[in-house]
């Protein structure tokens, strides 16, 4: 998953403190939650990609093709979710 911000980078991100800035504990909590979500999404994509590879390696039975389609859809949904998380992070960082 190129382009994904590693969860450790999200959780460890620090911002400059400004006079009228955000509440530091609120931002830190948000980043920790975002890092957990990012890690879960990355693990889920890896799991689904491994499952898809196992299914493809078994051959071309009709059931396998159905499973490939389901797993492909699930991978796409997780990737969309990851992009949404990444966009939220990018917006949050851009506002600071």
Protein Blocks (a to p, Z undefined) as FASTA:
>chain_A
ZZiacfklmmmpccdddfklccfklmmmmmmmmmmmmmmmmmmmmmmmmmmmmmmmnojc
fklmmmmmmmmmmmmmmmmmmmmmmmmmmmmmmmZZ
